[in-house]
Amino acid sequence: MKSQINLLRQLQELVLTRDEHNQTGDGSHLEELNKAIAALQDKLDQQVAGLFQRLYNKSHIVISAMSKGCCAVCGLHVPIAQAQQVQLANHLVTCSSCGRILFASGADEPCNISEDGDRDEPKVGISRFSAEELMVPCLKAKTKTAAIEELAAAMAKGHFISNVDSFVTAVLERENVLSTAMGDSLAFPHVRGVEGGALTLAVGTSEKGIDWGGTKVNAIFLSAIPVAVSAFYLRLMSNITQAFSKGDALEQLIATKSPADMWKVLCKATRAIVR
């Protein structure tokens, strides 16, 4: 059954990637995403496929990690006996509250380790997801991989994520599915399923630009996303794109030389649209 759970996790990621592309892309990759989703569905056992479809009809989030003994999506505490069944993965176990399929995260998977007291800023606007210590102006990186590594290191240094190597690997695997480069010199690399805390956003800039699979980007927004906030992340990504596609906000962001100045520009540019 572990193989079926792995297929479900891959399938959910492709479905949510398609949702992203529907909202922010130009539609050019929909056909290949649909084919990949259909191919994975064909590999599911009949009973598992039926359960997936019933859950999918209610929500595109059909499978949830068991994080700290709770369903990562609805937060319900999983009884000990049921938690043991999730760990064994001999059969599918569903959350008794939200009905989603539960799986146990691997020890080497990245998780969010931030504490509520880690940030002094009031949690309003963009400060609910980011902080000054997550600003990296003038990236040293010259490549996509190096940029992701540099931003992930800032997350780890600020005690926002653990397993930084696994995190970087997961980000690059997501990039291999479909590039997160957008118009207006922006890229939104991310990993879903980073449970244990809130959505976390690190931002880096490059004045010369970094090649992102054929597209040059100057501002990179790296996110660690709990599955439960996947729909909200789509809105956040859209809002950030809107904030930096008008006026001179992007130029101001790229021109900053210190994390403090970069943080001020980011807060100002998103104040009216990120709630």
C-alpha positions in Angstrom: 0.0 0.0 0.0 3.0 2.3 0.4 3.4 2.4 -3.3 -0.2 3.5 -3.7 0.2 6.2 -1.1 3.3 7.5 -3.0 1.3 7.5 -6.2 -1.5 9.5 -4.4 1.1 12.0 -3.2 2.5 12.5 -6.7 -1.0 12.7 -8.1 -2.1 15.4 -5.6 1.1 17.4 -6.4 0.3 17.3 -10.1 -3.3 18.3 -9.6 -2.3 21.3 -7.4 0.4 22.2 -10.0 -2.4 22.2 -12.6 -4.5 24.5 -10.4 -1.5 26.9 -10.2 -1.1 26.8 -14.0 -4.8 27.4 -14.5 -4.6 30.5 -12.3 -1.2 32.0 -13.2 0.0 30.3 -16.4 -0.8 30.8 -20.1 -2.3 27.4 -20.5 0.5 26.1 -22.6 1.3 23.1 -20.3 -2.2 22.0 -19.5 -2.2 19.2 -22.0 1.0 17.6 -20.7 -0.2 18.0 -17.1 -3.5 16.4 -17.9 -1.7 13.4 -19.5 0.6 13.0 -16.5 -2.4 13.1 -14.1 -4.2 10.5 -16.2 -1.2 8.2 -16.4 -0.8 8.2 -12.6 -4.5 7.6 -12.1 -4.2 4.5 -14.3 -1.6 3.1 -11.9 -4.0 3.3 -8.9 -5.8 0.2 -7.7 -9.5 0.4 -8.6 -10.6 0.9 -4.9 -8.0 3.5 -4.3 -8.9 5.3 -7.5 -12.5 5.4 -6.5 -11.7 6.9 -3.1 -9.4 9.4 -4.7 -12.2 10.5 -7.1 -14.8 10.8 -4.3 -12.4 13.0 -2.2 -11.3 15.0 -5.3 -14.9 15.9 -6.1 -15.1 17.6 -2.6 -11.6 19.1 -2.5 -8.4 18.9 -4.6 -6.5 18.1 -1.4 -7.2 14.4 -1.0 -4.2 13.3 1.1 -2.8 14.8 4.2 0.4 14.2 6.3 0.1 13.2 9.9 2.0 16.0 11.6 2.7 15.9 15.3 0.0 13.3 15.7 -2.6 15.4 13.9 -4.1 15.6 10.5 -2.1 18.4 8.9 -5.1 19.7 7.0 -7.9 19.8 9.6 -5.8 19.6 12.7 -7.7 16.7 14.3 -5.7 14.6 16.7 -5.2 11.1 15.4 -5.9 8.4 18.0 -2.8 6.3 18.9 -4.1 3.1 17.4 -5.0 4.8 14.1 -1.7 6.7 14.1 0.1 3.3 14.3 -1.9 2.1 11.3 -0.8 5.2 9.4 2.8 4.5 10.2 2.5 0.9 9.1 0.8 1.9 5.8 -0.6 -1.6 5.3 -3.9 -0.1 4.2 -5.4 3.3 3.6 -6.4 5.2 6.7 -8.7 8.3 6.5 -9.1 11.1 8.9 -12.3 10.7 10.9 -12.9 14.4 10.7 -12.2 15.6 7.1 -12.1 12.2 5.5 -8.7 12.7 3.8 -6.2 9.9 3.3 -3.5 10.1 6.0 0.2 9.3 5.4 3.2 9.4 7.7 6.0 11.9 6.7 9.5 10.5 6.4 12.1 11.4 8.9 14.2 13.0 6.1 11.4 15.2 4.8 11.6 19.0 5.5 9.3 20.4 8.1 8.6 23.9 9.5 10.2 24.4 12.9 9.4 28.0 13.5 7.8 29.0 16.8 5.2 31.7 17.3 7.6 33.7 19.3 10.3 33.6 16.6 9.1 36.9 15.0 8.7 40.2 16.8 6.7 41.9 14.0 2.9 42.0 14.3 1.4 39.2 12.2 -0.3 41.3 9.6 0.0 41.3 5.9 3.2 39.8 4.5 4.7 39.5 8.0 2.5 36.5 8.6 4.6 34.6 6.2 7.9 36.2 6.1 10.4 38.3 8.0 13.4 40.6 7.5 15.8 37.7 8.1 14.3 36.0 5.1 15.3 38.8 2.7 18.4 38.1 0.6 19.2 41.1 -1.7 22.0 40.8 -4.2 22.1 37.0 -4.4 25.5 35.6 -4.9 24.0 32.7 -6.9 24.4 32.6 -10.7 22.2 29.6 -11.3 18.7 28.5 -10.4 19.9 25.7 -8.2 22.4 28.0 -6.4 19.7 30.6 -5.8 17.3 28.1 -4.3 20.1 26.8 -2.1 21.0 30.3 -0.9 17.4 31.2 0.0 16.8 27.8 1.7 19.9 28.5 3.8 18.3 31.7 5.0 15.2 29.8 6.0 17.3 27.2 7.9 19.5 29.9 9.5 16.3 31.7 10.7 15.0 28.4 12.2 12.0 28.3 9.8 12.7 24.9 8.2 14.6 21.7 9.0 16.2 19.2 6.6 17.5 21.9 4.2 19.1 19.5 1.8 15.8 17.6 1.5 14.0 20.9 1.1 16.2 22.0 -1.8 15.8 18.6 -3.5 12.1 18.8 -3.2 12.1 22.4 -4.7 14.1 21.2 -7.7 11.9 18.2 -8.2 8.9 20.6 -8.3 10.7 22.7 -10.8 11.3 19.7 -13.0 7.5 19.2 -13.2 6.9 22.7 -14.4 9.0 25.9 -14.2 7.8 28.4 -11.7 9.2 31.4 -13.7 6.5 33.9 -14.4 6.4 37.0 -16.6 7.7 40.3 -15.2 11.1 38.7 -14.1 9.6 36.8 -11.2 9.9 33.1 -10.1 8.0 31.3 -7.4 9.8 28.1 -6.5 8.1 26.2 -3.7 7.5 22.9 -1.9 4.1 21.8 -0.7 3.7 19.5 2.3 6.1 21.3 4.6 4.1 20.7 7.8 4.6 21.8 11.4 4.1 25.5 11.0 2.8 28.3 8.8 3.6 29.1 5.2 7.1 30.6 5.0 8.4 33.0 2.3 12.0 33.9 1.5 12.8 36.5 -1.1 16.0 37.0 -3.1 17.0 39.4 -5.9 19.6 39.5 -8.7 20.2 42.7 -10.6 21.8 40.9 -13.5 19.1 38.2 -13.5 19.3 34.4 -13.2 18.4 31.9 -16.0 15.3 30.0 -14.9 14.8 27.4 -17.6 15.1 29.8 -20.4 13.5 32.8 -18.6 15.6 35.5 -16.9 14.3 36.3 -13.4 15.4 39.1 -11.1 13.2 38.4 -8.0 12.7 34.9 -6.5 10.0 34.1 -4.0 10.8 30.7 -2.3 8.0 29.2 -0.3 7.5 26.3 2.2 3.8 25.5 2.0 1.7 23.4 4.4 -0.8 21.5 2.2 -3.8 23.0 4.1 -3.0 26.5 2.7 -2.4 25.4 -0.9 -5.5 27.4 -2.1 -4.4 30.5 -0.2 -0.9 30.2 -1.7 -2.4 30.6 -5.1 -3.9 33.9 -4.1 -0.7 35.0 -2.4 1.3 34.3 -5.5 -1.2 36.1 -7.6 -1.1 39.1 -5.3 2.6 39.3 -5.2 2.7 39.1 -9.0 0.2 42.0 -9.1 2.2 44.0 -6.7 5.4 43.8 -8.7 4.1 44.1 -12.2 3.0 47.7 -11.8 4.9 50.9 -11.4 8.5 50.8 -10.1 8.0 48.4 -7.2 10.2 45.6 -8.8 13.0 48.1 -9.6 12.9 49.3 -6.0 13.1 45.8 -4.7 16.0 44.8 -7.0 17.9 48.1 -6.1 17.9 47.3 -2.3 21.2 46.4 -0.8 20.2 45.4 2.7 17.6 43.0 4.2 16.1 45.9 6.2 15.5 48.0 3.1 14.3 45.0 1.1 11.8 44.2 3.8 10.5 47.7 3.8 10.0 47.7 0.0 8.2 44.3 0.2 5.9 45.4 3.0 5.0 48.6 1.2 4.4 47.0 -2.2 2.1 44.3 -0.7 0.4 46.3 2.1 -2.8 46.9 0.1 -3.3 43.5 -1.4 -1.9 40.9 1.0 -4.2 40.4 3.9 
